[in-house]
């Protein structure tokens, strides 16, 4: 089972010239290995490009993505790690939104790896999380 970050789906849905092939390939490999999942946070992040939920659900279903519910354990972990981030964020560093912390926490509470291109936030605030990233292929 694999949790899929929003940036992977944006790459695929928007046919990103730089990342679509990598993201689609890794998503395909994850799907072949077992179920792939997202949550309501990712649905919310993707919704800006879709006028209706039905329009968004069509590509989600086409990719065989399951939508896992967010529980209290996930929400608590996300809030605590977001609070730690806010205390440690260097002056002038661009702010990170709370949804990133929900995504990391949800992958941890589901005990699954996260497929993402945005490793820095997860490596820093979710060090126990297994990541599938472009950088990991070159280690």
DSSP file (Angstrom, degrees, kcal/mol; ACC not computed):
  #  RESIDUE AA STRUCTURE BP1 BP2  ACC     N-H-->O    O-->H-N    N-H-->O    O-->H-N    TCO  KAPPA ALPHA  PHI   PSI    X-CA   Y-CA   Z-CA
    1    1 A X              0   0    0      0, 0.0   112,-0.7     0, 0.0     2,-0.4   0.000 360.0 360.0 360.0 143.2    0.0    0.0    0.0
    2    2 A X  E     -ab  36 113A   0     33,-1.8    35,-2.8   110,-0.2     2,-0.4  -0.998 360.0-138.4-139.0 138.7    1.3    3.5   -0.8
    3    3 A X  E     -ab  37 114A   0    110,-2.9   112,-3.0    -2,-0.4     2,-0.5  -0.826  23.7-145.8 -94.0 135.6    0.0    7.0    0.0
    4    4 A X  E     - b   0 115A   0     33,-2.7   112,-0.2    -2,-0.4     2,-0.1  -0.904   6.7-137.3-112.1 125.5    0.2    9.4   -2.9
    5    5 A X    >>  -     0   0    0    110,-2.7     4,-1.1    -2,-0.5     3,-0.9  -0.387  24.6-112.4 -76.9 156.2    1.0   13.1   -2.4
    6    6 A X  H 3> S+     0   0    0      1,-0.2     4,-2.5     2,-0.2     3,-0.3   0.855 112.0  62.8 -56.2 -41.0   -0.9   15.8   -4.3
    7    7 A X  H 3> S+     0   0    0      1,-0.2     4,-2.1     2,-0.2    -1,-0.2   0.828  99.4  55.2 -61.6 -30.6    2.1   16.9   -6.4
    8    8 A X  H <> S+     0   0    0     -3,-0.9     4,-1.7   107,-0.3    -1,-0.2   0.922 110.5  44.9 -65.3 -44.1    2.3   13.4   -8.0
    9    9 A X  H  X S+     0   0    0     -4,-1.1     4,-3.4    -3,-0.3     5,-0.3   0.877 110.5  53.4 -70.9 -37.6   -1.3   13.7   -9.2
   10   10 A X  H  X S+     0   0    0     -4,-2.5     4,-2.4     1,-0.2     6,-0.3   0.921 106.6  54.0 -61.4 -42.4   -0.9   17.2  -10.4
   11   11 A X  H  <>S+     0   0    0     -4,-2.1     5,-2.3    -5,-0.2     4,-0.2   0.921 116.2  38.5 -54.4 -45.0    2.0   16.1  -12.5
   12   12 A X  H ><5S+     0   0    0     -4,-1.7     3,-1.0     3,-0.2    -2,-0.2   0.941 117.0  47.4 -74.7 -49.1   -0.2   13.4  -14.1
   13   13 A X  H 3<5S+     0   0    0     -4,-3.4    -2,-0.2     1,-0.3    -3,-0.2   0.825 120.4  38.9 -65.2 -31.7   -3.4   15.3  -14.4
   14   14 A X  T 3<5S-     0   0    0     -4,-2.4    -1,-0.3    -5,-0.3    -2,-0.2   0.363 105.2-126.6-100.6   5.6   -1.7   18.4  -15.9
   15   15 A X  T < 5 -     0   0    0     -3,-1.0    -3,-0.2    -4,-0.2    -4,-0.1   0.919  31.0-151.9  49.9  50.9    0.7   16.3  -18.0
   16   16 A X     >< -     0   0    0     -5,-2.3     4,-2.2    -6,-0.3     5,-0.3  -0.299   8.6-140.5 -56.8 127.9    3.7   18.2  -16.6
   17   17 A X  T  4 S+     0   0    0      1,-0.2     4,-0.2     2,-0.2    -1,-0.1   0.843  97.6  38.5 -61.8 -35.8    6.5   18.3  -19.1
   18   18 A X  T  4 S+     0   0    0      1,-0.1    -1,-0.2     2,-0.1     4,-0.2   0.824 131.6  18.6 -85.2 -32.7    9.2   17.8  -16.4
   19   19 A X  T  > S+     0   0    0      2,-0.1     4,-2.9    -8,-0.1     5,-0.3   0.560  90.6  93.6-122.7  -9.9    7.6   15.3  -14.1
   20   20 A X  H  X S+     0   0    0     -4,-2.2     4,-3.1     1,-0.2     5,-0.3   0.918  91.4  46.9 -56.9 -47.6    4.6   13.5  -15.6
   21   21 A X  H  > S+     0   0    0     -5,-0.3     4,-2.3     2,-0.2    -1,-0.2   0.923 115.5  45.3 -62.4 -44.4    6.6   10.5  -16.8
   22   22 A X  H  > S+     0   0    0     -4,-0.2     4,-2.4     2,-0.2     5,-0.2   0.959 117.3  44.1 -63.1 -49.9    8.4   10.0  -13.5
   23   23 A X  H  X S+     0   0    0     -4,-2.9     4,-2.5     1,-0.2     5,-0.2   0.916 115.0  47.6 -63.3 -44.7    5.3   10.5  -11.4
   24   24 A X  H  X S+     0   0    0     -4,-3.1     4,-2.4    -5,-0.3    -1,-0.2   0.893 112.2  50.9 -64.3 -39.1    3.1    8.2  -13.6
   25   25 A X  H  X S+     0   0    0     -4,-2.3     4,-2.2    -5,-0.3    -2,-0.2   0.914 112.6  44.7 -64.1 -43.1    5.8    5.6  -13.6
   26   26 A X  H  X S+     0   0    0     -4,-2.4     4,-2.3     2,-0.2    -2,-0.2   0.873 112.9  51.2 -70.7 -36.2    6.1    5.5   -9.9
   27   27 A X  H  X S+     0   0    0     -4,-2.5     4,-2.6    -5,-0.2    -2,-0.2   0.915 110.1  50.2 -65.5 -41.5    2.4    5.6   -9.4
   28   28 A X  H  X S+     0   0    0     -4,-2.4     4,-2.3     2,-0.2    -2,-0.2   0.921 110.9  49.0 -61.2 -44.3    2.0    2.6  -11.8
   29   29 A X  H  X S+     0   0    0     -4,-2.2     4,-1.4     1,-0.2    -1,-0.2   0.905 112.0  49.0 -62.5 -40.9    4.7    0.7   -9.8
   30   30 A X  H  X S+     0   0    0     -4,-2.3     4,-1.1     1,-0.2    -2,-0.2   0.907 110.3  50.8 -65.0 -41.4    3.0    1.5   -6.6
   31   31 A X  H  < S+     0   0    0     -4,-2.6     3,-0.4     1,-0.2    -2,-0.2   0.887 108.7  51.4 -63.8 -39.5   -0.4    0.3   -8.0
   32   32 A X  H  < S+     0   0    0     -4,-2.3    -1,-0.2     1,-0.2    -2,-0.2   0.801 109.6  51.4 -66.6 -28.1    1.2   -2.9   -9.2
   33   33 A X  H  < S-     0   0    0     -4,-1.4     2,-0.3     1,-0.3    -1,-0.2   0.684 127.6 -66.2 -82.6 -19.3    2.6   -3.5   -5.7
   34   34 A X  S  < S-     0   0    0     -4,-1.1    -1,-0.3    -3,-0.4   -32,-0.1  -0.972  80.7 -17.5 158.9-171.4   -0.8   -2.9   -3.9
   35   35 A X        -     0   0    0     -2,-0.3   -33,-1.8    -3,-0.1     2,-0.4  -0.226  51.6-150.9 -61.2 149.0   -3.5   -0.4   -3.1
   36   36 A X  E     -ac   2  65A   0     28,-0.6    30,-2.8   -35,-0.2     2,-0.3  -0.957  17.8-168.6-120.3 143.1   -2.7    3.3   -3.5
   37   37 A X  E     +ac   3  66A   0    -35,-2.8   -33,-2.7    -2,-0.4     2,-0.2  -0.923  20.0 176.5-137.0 156.7   -4.5    5.9   -1.4
   38   38 A X  E     - c   0  67A   0     28,-2.7    30,-3.0    -2,-0.3     2,-0.2  -0.747  21.7-137.8-133.6-176.5   -5.1    9.6   -0.9
   39   39 A X  E  >  - c   0  68A   0     -2,-0.2     4,-1.9    28,-0.2     3,-0.4  -0.806  36.7 -84.0-138.1-176.0   -7.3   11.4    1.6
   40   40 A X  H  > S+     0   0    0     28,-0.5     4,-2.4    -2,-0.2     5,-0.1   0.773 122.5  62.3 -63.8 -27.1   -9.8   14.3    1.8
   41   41 A X  H  > S+     0   0    0      2,-0.2     4,-2.3     1,-0.2    -1,-0.2   0.927 106.2  45.0 -62.9 -44.2   -6.9   16.8    2.1
   42   42 A X  H  > S+     0   0    0     -3,-0.4     4,-2.2     2,-0.2    -2,-0.2   0.883 110.2  54.1 -68.6 -38.5   -5.6   15.8   -1.3
   43   43 A X  H  X S+     0   0    0     -4,-1.9     4,-1.6     1,-0.2    -1,-0.2   0.931 110.0  48.7 -58.1 -44.7   -9.1   15.9   -2.8
   44   44 A X  H  < S+     0   0    0     -4,-2.4     4,-0.4     1,-0.2    -2,-0.2   0.913 110.5  49.7 -62.4 -43.2   -9.3   19.5   -1.4
   45   45 A X  H  < S+     0   0    0     -4,-2.3     3,-0.5     1,-0.2    -1,-0.2   0.859 115.0  44.2 -65.5 -34.2   -5.9   20.5   -2.9
   46   46 A X  H >< S+     0   0    0     -4,-2.2     3,-1.8     1,-0.2    -1,-0.2   0.737  93.8  81.8 -78.7 -23.3   -6.9   19.0   -6.3
   47   47 A X  G >< S+     0   0    0     -4,-1.6     3,-1.9     1,-0.3    -1,-0.2   0.697  70.3  78.3 -62.8 -21.4  -10.4   20.5   -6.4
   48   48 A X  G 3  S+     0   0    0     -3,-0.5    -1,-0.3    -4,-0.4    -2,-0.1   0.753  97.4  46.5 -60.5 -22.0   -9.2   24.0   -7.5
   49   49 A X  G <  S+     0   0    0     -3,-1.8     2,-0.4    -4,-0.1    -1,-0.3   0.352 104.8  68.6-100.3   4.8   -8.9   22.6  -11.1
   50   50 A X    <   -     0   0    0     -3,-1.9     6,-0.1    -4,-0.1    -1,-0.1  -0.984  63.8-153.6-131.3 123.6  -12.3   20.8  -11.2
   51   51 A X  S    S+     0   0    0     -2,-0.4     2,-0.3     2,-0.0    -1,-0.1   0.759  82.3  24.8 -68.7 -24.3  -15.7   22.5  -11.2
   52   52 A X  S  > S-     0   0    0      1,-0.1     4,-1.6     0, 0.0     5,-0.1  -0.945  76.4-118.7-137.6 160.2  -17.5   19.5   -9.6
   53   53 A X  H  > S+     0   0    0     -2,-0.3     4,-3.0     1,-0.2     5,-0.2   0.883 116.0  56.7 -62.6 -37.8  -16.7   16.6   -7.4
   54   54 A X  H  > S+     0   0    0      1,-0.2     4,-1.5     2,-0.2    -1,-0.2   0.897 103.9  53.1 -61.3 -39.6  -17.8   14.3  -10.2
   55   55 A X  H  > S+     0   0    0      1,-0.2     4,-0.7     2,-0.2    -1,-0.2   0.878 114.4  42.3 -62.7 -37.3  -15.2   15.9  -12.5
   56   56 A X  H  X S+     0   0    0     -4,-1.6     4,-1.5     1,-0.2     3,-0.3   0.875 109.1  57.1 -76.2 -38.8  -12.5   15.3  -10.0
   57   57 A X  H  X S+     0   0    0     -4,-3.0     4,-3.0     1,-0.2     5,-0.3   0.787  93.9  69.3 -67.1 -26.1  -13.5   11.8   -9.0
   58   58 A X  H  X S+     0   0    0     -4,-1.5     4,-2.2     1,-0.2    -1,-0.2   0.958 105.7  37.0 -59.1 -52.9  -13.3   10.5  -12.6
   59   59 A X  H  X S+     0   0    0     -4,-0.7     4,-1.4    -3,-0.3    -1,-0.2   0.848 115.6  55.7 -69.8 -29.7   -9.5   10.7  -12.8
   60   60 A X  H  <>S+     0   0    0     -4,-1.5     5,-2.0     1,-0.2     3,-0.3   0.941 111.8  42.9 -63.0 -46.1   -9.1    9.6   -9.2
   61   61 A X  H ><5S+     0   0    0     -4,-3.0     3,-1.8     1,-0.2    -2,-0.2   0.876 108.3  59.3 -67.0 -37.0  -11.2    6.5  -10.0
   62   62 A X  H 3<5S+     0   0    0     -4,-2.2    -1,-0.2     1,-0.3    -2,-0.2   0.822 106.8  47.9 -61.8 -29.8   -9.3    6.0  -13.3
   63   63 A X  T 3<5S-     0   0    0     -4,-1.4    -1,-0.3    -3,-0.3    -2,-0.2   0.367 113.0-121.6 -90.8   4.9   -6.1    5.7  -11.3
   64   64 A X  T < 5 +     0   0    0     -3,-1.8   -28,-0.6     1,-0.2     2,-0.5   0.851  51.3 167.6  58.8  38.0   -7.6    3.3   -8.8
   65   65 A X  E   < -c   36   0A   0     -5,-2.0     2,-0.3   -30,-0.1   -28,-0.2  -0.710  26.4-146.6 -86.5 129.3   -7.0    5.6   -5.8
   66   66 A X  E     -c   37   0A   0    -30,-2.8   -28,-2.7    -2,-0.5     2,-0.7  -0.690  10.8-135.8 -86.9 147.0   -8.7    4.8   -2.5
   67   67 A X  E     -c   38   0A   0     -2,-0.3     2,-0.3   -30,-0.2   -28,-0.2  -0.913  19.8-156.6-107.4 109.8   -9.7    7.7   -0.3
   68   68 A X  E     -c   39   0A   0    -30,-3.0   -28,-0.5    -2,-0.7     2,-0.1  -0.671  18.6-117.7 -86.9 135.1   -8.8    6.9    3.3
   69   69 A X        -     0   0    0     -2,-0.3     2,-0.5   -30,-0.1    -1,-0.1  -0.394  24.8-120.3 -69.7 149.0  -10.7    8.7    6.1
   70   70 A X        -     0   0    0     -2,-0.1     2,-0.2     4,-0.0    -1,-0.1  -0.792  32.5-162.0 -90.7 126.9   -8.7   11.0    8.4
   71   71 A X     >  -     0   0    0     -2,-0.5     4,-2.2     1,-0.1     5,-0.2  -0.506  33.6 -99.2-104.6 175.8   -8.9   10.0   12.0
   72   72 A X  H  > S+     0   0    0      1,-0.2     4,-2.7     2,-0.2     5,-0.2   0.853 120.1  57.2 -63.8 -36.8   -8.2   11.8   15.3
   73   73 A X  H  > S+     0   0    0      2,-0.2     4,-2.4     1,-0.2    -1,-0.2   0.926 109.5  45.7 -60.2 -45.1   -4.7   10.2   15.6
   74   74 A X  H  > S+     0   0    0      2,-0.2     4,-2.7     1,-0.2    -2,-0.2   0.931 113.3  49.4 -62.6 -46.9   -3.7   11.6   12.2
   75   75 A X  H  X S+     0   0    0     -4,-2.2     4,-2.3     1,-0.2    -2,-0.2   0.898 111.8  48.7 -61.6 -41.7   -5.2   15.0   13.0
   76   76 A X  H  X S+     0   0    0     -4,-2.7     4,-2.5     2,-0.2     5,-0.2   0.937 112.2  47.6 -64.9 -46.8   -3.4   15.2   16.3
   77   77 A X  H  X S+     0   0    0     -4,-2.4     4,-2.5    -5,-0.2     5,-0.3   0.922 111.8  50.9 -60.6 -43.8    0.0   14.2   14.9
   78   78 A X  H  X S+     0   0    0     -4,-2.7     4,-2.1     1,-0.2    -1,-0.2   0.927 111.8  47.4 -59.5 -45.5   -0.5   16.7   12.1
   79   79 A X  H  X S+     0   0    0     -4,-2.3     4,-2.1     2,-0.2    -1,-0.2   0.901 112.4  48.3 -63.7 -42.4   -1.2   19.5   14.5
   80   80 A X  H  X S+     0   0    0     -4,-2.5     4,-2.0     2,-0.2    -2,-0.2   0.912 114.4  44.9 -66.3 -42.9    1.7   18.7   16.8
   81   81 A X  H  X S+     0   0    0     -4,-2.5     4,-2.2     2,-0.2    -1,-0.2   0.835 111.5  53.4 -73.0 -30.9    4.2   18.5   14.0
   82   82 A X  H  X S+     0   0    0     -4,-2.1     4,-2.5    -5,-0.3    -1,-0.2   0.903 108.1  50.9 -66.5 -40.4    2.8   21.7   12.5
   83   83 A X  H  X S+     0   0    0     -4,-2.1     4,-1.7     2,-0.2    -2,-0.2   0.907 109.7  50.0 -62.6 -41.9    3.3   23.4   15.8
   84   84 A X  H  X S+     0   0    0     -4,-2.0     4,-1.8     1,-0.2    -2,-0.2   0.917 110.4  50.8 -62.6 -42.8    6.9   22.2   16.0
   85   85 A X  H  X S+     0   0    0     -4,-2.2     4,-2.0     1,-0.2    -2,-0.2   0.923 107.3  52.8 -59.3 -45.7    7.5   23.5   12.4
   86   86 A X  H  < S+     0   0    0     -4,-2.5    -1,-0.2     1,-0.2    -2,-0.2   0.856 110.9  47.4 -62.5 -34.5    6.1   26.9   13.3
   87   87 A X  H  < S+     0   0    0     -4,-1.7    -1,-0.2     1,-0.2    -2,-0.2   0.849 120.1  37.8 -72.1 -34.1    8.5   27.2   16.3
   88   88 A X  H  < S+     0   0    0     -4,-1.8    -2,-0.2    -5,-0.1    -1,-0.2   0.561  81.8 121.3 -96.9 -10.9   11.5   26.1   14.2
   89   89 A X     <  -     0   0    0     -4,-2.0     3,-0.1    -5,-0.2     6,-0.0  -0.352  65.3-122.1 -61.7 123.7   10.8   27.8   10.9
   90   90 A X    >   -     0   0    0     -2,-0.1     3,-2.0     1,-0.1    -1,-0.1  -0.316  34.6 -91.8 -64.8 147.3   13.7   30.1   10.1
   91   91 A X  T 3  S+     0   0    0      1,-0.3    -1,-0.1    -2,-0.0     3,-0.1  -0.357 113.2  18.0 -58.4 134.8   12.9   33.8    9.6
   92   92 A X  T 3  S+     0   0    0      1,-0.3    -1,-0.3    -3,-0.1     2,-0.2   0.276  90.0 132.3  86.3 -11.9   12.3   34.5    5.9
   93   93 A X    <   -     0   0    0     -3,-2.0    -1,-0.3     1,-0.1     2,-0.0  -0.500  68.8-101.1 -71.0 141.9   11.7   30.8    5.0
   94   94 A X        -     0   0    0     -2,-0.2    -1,-0.1    -3,-0.1    -4,-0.1  -0.373  43.5-108.7 -63.4 140.0    8.5   30.4    2.9
   95   95 A X        -     0   0    0     -3,-0.1     2,-0.4    -6,-0.0    -1,-0.1  -0.374  24.1-141.4 -70.8 147.5    5.6   29.1    5.0
   96   96 A X        -     0   0    0    -14,-0.1     2,-0.1    -2,-0.1    -1,-0.0  -0.882  21.3-120.7-104.8 140.1    4.4   25.6    4.7
   97   97 A X    >>  -     0   0    0     -2,-0.4     3,-1.1     1,-0.1     4,-0.6  -0.454  18.9-115.9 -81.1 155.0    0.6   24.9    4.8
   98   98 A X  H >> S+     0   0    0      1,-0.2     4,-1.5     2,-0.2     3,-1.2   0.829 108.1  71.2 -55.9 -36.3   -1.0   22.7    7.4
   99   99 A X  H 3> S+     0   0    0      1,-0.3     4,-2.3     2,-0.2    -1,-0.2   0.852  90.5  60.3 -54.0 -34.5   -2.2   20.2    4.7
  100  100 A X  H <> S+     0   0    0     -3,-1.1     4,-2.0     1,-0.2    -1,-0.3   0.873 104.9  49.6 -58.1 -35.6    1.4   19.0    4.1
  101  101 A X  H <X S+     0   0    0     -3,-1.2     4,-2.3    -4,-0.6    -1,-0.2   0.834 107.5  53.1 -75.4 -33.1    1.5   18.0    7.8
  102  102 A X  H  X S+     0   0    0     -4,-1.5     4,-2.7     2,-0.2    -2,-0.2   0.916 108.5  51.2 -63.5 -42.5   -1.8   16.1    7.4
  103  103 A X  H  X S+     0   0    0     -4,-2.3     4,-2.0     2,-0.2    -2,-0.2   0.934 112.8  44.3 -62.5 -47.1   -0.4   14.2    4.4
  104  104 A X  H  X S+     0   0    0     -4,-2.0     4,-1.9     1,-0.2    -1,-0.2   0.925 115.2  48.1 -62.6 -44.9    2.7   13.1    6.3
  105  105 A X  H  X S+     0   0    0     -4,-2.3     4,-2.9     1,-0.2     5,-0.2   0.894 109.8  52.7 -63.9 -39.5    0.8   12.2    9.4
  106  106 A X  H  X S+     0   0    0     -4,-2.7     4,-1.7     1,-0.2    -1,-0.2   0.909 107.3  50.9 -66.4 -40.3   -1.7   10.2    7.5
  107  107 A X  H  <>S+     0   0    0     -4,-2.0     5,-2.3    -5,-0.2     4,-0.5   0.907 112.9  47.7 -61.5 -40.0    1.0    8.1    5.7
  108  108 A X  H ><5S+     0   0    0     -4,-1.9     3,-1.4     1,-0.2    -2,-0.2   0.951 111.0  48.3 -66.0 -48.6    2.6    7.4    9.1
  109  109 A X  H 3<5S+     0   0    0     -4,-2.9    -1,-0.2     1,-0.3    -2,-0.2   0.761 113.3  49.0 -67.5 -21.8   -0.7    6.4   10.9
  110  110 A X  T 3<5S-     0   0    0     -4,-1.7    -1,-0.3    -5,-0.2    -2,-0.2   0.529 108.0-130.8 -87.7  -7.2   -1.5    4.1    7.9
  111  111 A X  T < 5 +     0   0    0     -3,-1.4     2,-0.3    -4,-0.5    -3,-0.2   0.912  64.4 124.6  57.9  46.6    2.0    2.7    8.1
  112  112 A X      < -     0   0    0     -5,-2.3    -1,-0.2    -6,-0.1    18,-0.2  -0.927  64.6-101.6-132.3 156.0    2.6    3.1    4.4
  113  113 A X  E     -b    2   0A   0   -112,-0.7  -110,-2.9    -2,-0.3     2,-0.5  -0.367  32.9-127.2 -72.2 158.8    5.3    4.9    2.3
  114  114 A X  E     -bd   3 131A   0     16,-2.5    18,-2.7  -112,-0.2     2,-0.7  -0.944   8.5-148.8-111.3 123.6    4.6    8.3    0.8
  115  115 A X  E     +bd   4 132A   0   -112,-3.0  -110,-2.7    -2,-0.5     2,-0.3  -0.836  43.9 138.2 -89.0 114.9    5.1    8.9   -3.0
  116  116 A X        -     0   0    0     16,-2.3    18,-0.3    -2,-0.7     3,-0.1  -0.975  56.4-147.9-153.2 159.6    6.1   12.5   -3.3
  117  117 A X  S    S+     0   0    0     -2,-0.3     2,-0.6    16,-0.2    16,-0.1   0.349  91.5  75.3-105.7   0.6    8.4   15.0   -5.0
  118  118 A X     >  +     0   0    0      1,-0.2     4,-0.7     2,-0.1     3,-0.3  -0.607  53.7 152.3-113.4  69.0    8.5   17.2   -2.0
  119  119 A X  H  >  +     0   0    0     -2,-0.6     4,-3.0     1,-0.2     5,-0.3   0.777  51.1  76.5 -74.5 -28.8   10.8   15.3    0.4
  120  120 A X  H  > S+     0   0    0      1,-0.2     4,-1.9     2,-0.2     5,-0.2   0.883  96.2  45.8 -58.2 -45.6   12.3   18.1    2.5
  121  121 A X  H  > S+     0   0    0     -3,-0.3     4,-2.5     1,-0.2     5,-0.3   0.901 117.1  45.4 -63.9 -39.4    9.3   18.8    4.7
  122  122 A X  H  X S+     0   0    0     -4,-0.7     4,-1.8     2,-0.2     7,-0.3   0.876 110.8  51.8 -74.8 -36.9    8.7   15.1    5.3
  123  123 A X  H  < S+     0   0    0     -4,-3.0    -1,-0.2     2,-0.2    -2,-0.2   0.873 116.8  41.7 -64.7 -35.3   12.4   14.3    6.0
  124  124 A X  H  < S+     0   0    0     -4,-1.9     3,-0.4    -5,-0.3    -2,-0.2   0.940 129.2  22.9 -77.8 -48.9   12.5   17.1    8.5
  125  125 A X  H  < S+     0   0    0     -4,-2.5    -3,-0.2     1,-0.2    -2,-0.2   0.531 131.7  37.1-102.4  -7.6    9.2   16.7   10.4
  126  126 A X    ><  +     0   0    0     -4,-1.8     3,-2.2    -5,-0.3    -1,-0.2  -0.429  64.5 158.8-137.0  59.4    8.4   13.0    9.7
  127  127 A X  T 3  S+     0   0    0     -3,-0.4    -1,-0.1     1,-0.3    -4,-0.1   0.739  72.9  58.7 -62.5 -22.5   11.8   11.3    9.8
  128  128 A X  T 3  S+     0   0    0     -3,-0.1     2,-0.3    -6,-0.1    -1,-0.3   0.531  84.5 105.4 -82.4  -4.8   10.3    7.9   10.5
  129  129 A X  S <  S-     0   0    0     -3,-2.2     2,-0.5    -7,-0.3   -16,-0.1  -0.596  70.9-131.6 -80.1 131.5    8.2    8.1    7.2
  130  130 A X        -     0   0    0     -2,-0.3   -16,-2.5   -18,-0.2     2,-0.3  -0.717  29.9-160.2 -80.0 128.1    9.4    6.0    4.3
  131  131 A X  E     -d  114   0A   0     -2,-0.5     2,-0.5   -18,-0.2   -16,-0.2  -0.852  22.0-156.5-114.7 147.3    9.5    8.1    1.1
  132  132 A X  E     +d  115   0A   0    -18,-2.7   -16,-2.3    -2,-0.3     2,-0.3  -0.963  41.3 147.3-116.7 107.9    9.5    7.4   -2.6
  133  133 A X     >  -     0   0    0     -2,-0.5     4,-0.7   -18,-0.2     3,-0.2  -0.879  63.1-106.9-138.2 164.0   11.1   10.4   -4.2
  134  134 A X  T >4 S+     0   0    0    -18,-0.3     3,-0.8    -2,-0.3     4,-0.4   0.886 119.4  56.5 -59.9 -36.8   13.3   11.3   -7.2
  135  135 A X  G >4 S+     0   0    0      1,-0.2     3,-1.4     2,-0.2     4,-0.4   0.850  98.0  60.9 -63.9 -34.5   16.2   11.8   -4.8
  136  136 A X  G >4 S+     0   0    0      1,-0.3     3,-0.5    -3,-0.2    -1,-0.2   0.736  95.7  61.7 -67.3 -21.9   15.9    8.3   -3.3
  137  137 A X  G << S+     0   0    0     -3,-0.8    -1,-0.3    -4,-0.7    -2,-0.2   0.663 106.3  45.9 -76.9 -15.2   16.6    6.8   -6.8
  138  138 A X  G <         0   0    0     -3,-1.4    -1,-0.2    -4,-0.4    -2,-0.2   0.397 360.0 360.0-107.7   1.5   20.0    8.4   -6.8
  139  139 A X    <         0   0    0     -3,-0.5    -1,-0.2    -4,-0.4    -2,-0.1   0.484 360.0 360.0 -74.0 360.0   21.1    7.5   -3.3
